[in-house]
Amino acid sequence: MRKWLYGSVMILWTVCPFGIYAQESSVTGCVVDSMSHVPLQSVTIVLTDTKNTNNSYSTATDERGNFQIHHVPHAVYLFKTSCVGFRGLEKKIIIQKKIEDVGTVVIVQQPVQLRVVDVVAQLPPVEQLHDTVQFNAGAFRTNPDATVEDLVKKLPGVTVENKTVKAQGEEIKQVFVDGRLFFGTDPMIALRNLPADMVDKIQVYNKLSDQAELTKFDDGQSTKTMNVITKENRRYGQFGKIYGGYGNEKYLAGTMLNVFNGDERYTLIASSNDINQQDFAAQDMLGAMKRGDGGGPGGEPGGPPGGGSASIGQQSGDNTVHTIGLNYGNQLAKNLYATGNYFYNVLKNYNETIVNRQYGIGTNVNQLFNETSSSNNDNYNHRVQMRMEYNIDSLNAIIVDPRLSTQTNDASSTSSSYMNLYDGSPINRAQTKSASNSEGYDLASSMLYRHLFNLEGRTLVVNVRFNANRTQSDVLTQSVTTYYDNAVAQNDSINQKTFFRSPGHTLGSGIAYTEPLDGRHLLQLSYNISAMKNESDKKVYDYNPIDQLYSLLKDSLSNVLSSEYVTQQVGLGYRTKTKSMNIIADVAFQRASLHGDYTFPARFSLNRDYSNVLPMVLMMYKASSSNAFHLMYRTSTASPSINQLQSVMDNSKSTMLTTGNPNLSQSYSHELMLHYSFSNLINGSSVFVMLNARTTNHYIASSTYLFFNDTTLSDGTTLNKGTQLTKPINADGYRNVNTMFSYGIPIDWIRCNFNINTGLSYTRTPAMTNDIVNYSQAYSLNQGVVLASNINEDVDFTFMYNYSLSYSKNTQESSLNTHYYQHNANFRTNINVWNGIIVRNDITHQLYDADGTSQDQHYILWNFGIAKKLLKNQCLEIALNAYDVLHQNSSISHIETSAYIEDTQSKMLTNYVMLMVTYTIRPGTL
């Protein structure tokens, strides 16, 4: 199989017609915005003969930014562009072939001036540019010390919650700066480190995949992206800040420095603190930070299929954070752009948690679980990413995108838990200690080649993808568990070490060919092949008192397996477009095979073959320059991960066991997405509407068994009364619907911007408890209001109010039906009261209420600061900041599943006062 796959990949790569250079018959090209690289429509193109100026030829770009002028005699011409809001471009070109492709023409935005006086037309807060929503930063004023995150929070339809940025109801996956990737795919690094006063515009759009951008054929694999367009006067020079603070044995220090010279840009960030300030998303490919205790791997029902690097936001508890990062980008040559970034972070977390859980399984609805634990988790991440875009000539281009991530994690925890009946009768008690060391890496690279033929629309794109990854962990687990049966106590102890190794790699390739039928219609043929191979070696050893080593192998908890998952997909697509509408339809046939070899403790193999038809339909309709409608239907499949396929038990929690399921199959999903956006250029108002619906067959759900009596399994394993065993299963009936409505408008008479957001969601999740199928149905209503000042730099305030109401209903476990209510009100001010004296307030009121829980909370978190600006341009600031003035900070989370309701209370950062010094670097200060 491997030889055949490698041969297929090489054949696909070698068919690239590197040597094809067909002659052309007209002048062609594409015009894009210099910052966003968004194609521009209605740009006038004029060719004027330099020897005979009476000979001129003109046209205008279409909705894709493309233009074509036919029957142009060979000569030297002056090439000119003209478009409102953009600077004109002029250059000489020589036309001496049958066709001349001038490539991508980049033009620069400029303010619109009225008549000949120095009055600049005020741009509206929101504009609709094709499928891009553009916010003009000048319409959302912030204080001089604000970050891009502070600016983004004022934008209509955009929210920032729990270190996650959402726009029009979808999560932002990456942030660009002037059309170029900034520190990889971590939006928070850009939003929290870049100053707001450098921003001219912010754009939000669905970035097409590299292949789709090159073929002009949307494959449905877009990424929600935010592009920060900087002001022209901030694209040259140095800017940033250096800061430090100390108080109450707490500290904070760091720097952010940008050196911009047009396209050549360097950014350095570094920080260290022990006040829970985490301005990035940590990568957790090992799953060690999610587990908290660093426990060994096991079958995690509902987990992500396949590998990959999960992102982890702010951690509860006390955190000490160290970071350093460097981002570089430069136009190395006219046809070569390169960018790269490196980021290193250390996250040391100490946490104390109390978990209260109410189970509802069959008629046993009154079982209560409580766990008190403390944990230490030290995590270390390195990530490197590079990207090279090389236009060999006007017909051929290559994109190379390598990346590497590594993680090391050391964790330890102690916990004490009990499970009782509602009347207080004990079921079990457990004391557990664990310690682990884990490490892993993820290396990925892709190379994409594109060739344009002599006929406009005829393209060939070939890509090769490679991924190699490895995770390993050593886990020590020690526990003593007491089980109660009719007041008779029985003790059981565990003292074991788990050694886990899991290497894997993926190799894939694809080819796409587009053929124009005429100027409006386009066909695409595609073929993709991918092979993913993973290995898993898990060995569990009991402590041997004779040699005082962990040398007694436990076959029932150990296994060795390998799996190979091969997919082939053939697709046929069709695109038609008019001036206002673009429709794409694609259908693919996918053939997948899964082969697994189990070599320990017993030898056996499994083989699964899957055949699926995957349709996709996309419609984009733009009725006018102020509104756009986007509708997409697509299907997808997902395979179970190697952890979910392991038929081995994980007893790192002695009373809550997990295992895998080798009989899992693919899941198949249907998804419907609808977006509508409208901007009124007269009054500055904007409307965004989003609807997303998904249904999944063979959903990977969880099956939980609670044993009411001592039970011996088929493999000889004995489980005591009160023990739980959870494994993944396939179940139909998963449903999810999300809607969002957003409206924003400037209120001139109070010089503020007003935004309102409303969201409704419904989720239906199948699960099984003691062989009883239960569907957990969750309904939620979310409403938010933002009132943001737009007065001047001296008065900056933002009021935000969010309200959520959730209701869960279960088809079998009515005892788990609950209502959940939460509201959050936040008022932030930054006021220059007099001569550089700044007063800052950040007040949050949190209210939490849930049925059936004693953990209701109501608190006010008040942070206060006063600062003085000094030196030239007020570049030095001395500030005294107080955190949690009222000593009320608290943290409680609430989750509901088909088997239980859980409330978790975590340790929080306590009150402190800190003296801060900040030096702001502006152009000309260095």
VENPE-V82770 format. One record per helix or strand. SS is the DSSP state (alpha for helix, beta for strand). FROM is the first residue (numbers start at 0). TO is the last residue. If there is no record, write none. Layout:
# VENPE-V82770
{{SS | FROM | TO} {SS | FROM | TO}}
This chain:
# VENPE-V82770
{{alpha | 1 | 13} {beta | 25 | 32} {beta | 38 | 38} {beta | 43 | 48} {beta | 55 | 59} {beta | 65 | 69} {beta | 74 | 82} {beta | 85 | 85} {beta | 89 | 94} {beta | 99 | 106} {beta | 108 | 108} {beta | 112 | 112} {beta | 119 | 119} {beta | 125 | 128} {beta | 131 | 135} {alpha | 136 | 138} {beta | 146 | 146} {alpha | 147 | 151} {beta | 157 | 160} {beta | 163 | 166} {beta | 169 | 170} {beta | 173 | 176} {beta | 179 | 180} {alpha | 186 | 192} {beta | 194 | 194} {alpha | 195 | 197} {beta | 198 | 206} {alpha | 209 | 214} {beta | 222 | 229} {alpha | 231 | 233} {beta | 235 | 246} {beta | 249 | 260} {beta | 263 | 272} {beta | 281 | 282} {alpha | 287 | 290} {beta | 310 | 311} {beta | 317 | 332} {beta | 335 | 360} {beta | 363 | 390} {beta | 395 | 420} {beta | 425 | 451} {beta | 458 | 484} {beta | 487 | 515} {beta | 520 | 543} {beta | 548 | 552} {alpha | 554 | 556} {beta | 558 | 576} {beta | 580 | 599} {beta | 603 | 623} {beta | 626 | 637} {alpha | 641 | 644} {beta | 648 | 649} {beta | 655 | 658} {beta | 666 | 678} {beta | 685 | 696} {beta | 698 | 705} {beta | 710 | 711} {beta | 717 | 718} {beta | 723 | 730} {beta | 733 | 746} {alpha | 747 | 749} {beta | 751 | 768} {beta | 771 | 788} {beta | 791 | 791} {beta | 794 | 809} {alpha | 813 | 815} {beta | 817 | 833} {beta | 836 | 849} {beta | 856 | 869} {alpha | 871 | 873} {beta | 875 | 882} {beta | 891 | 895} {beta | 899 | 905} {beta | 911 | 920}}
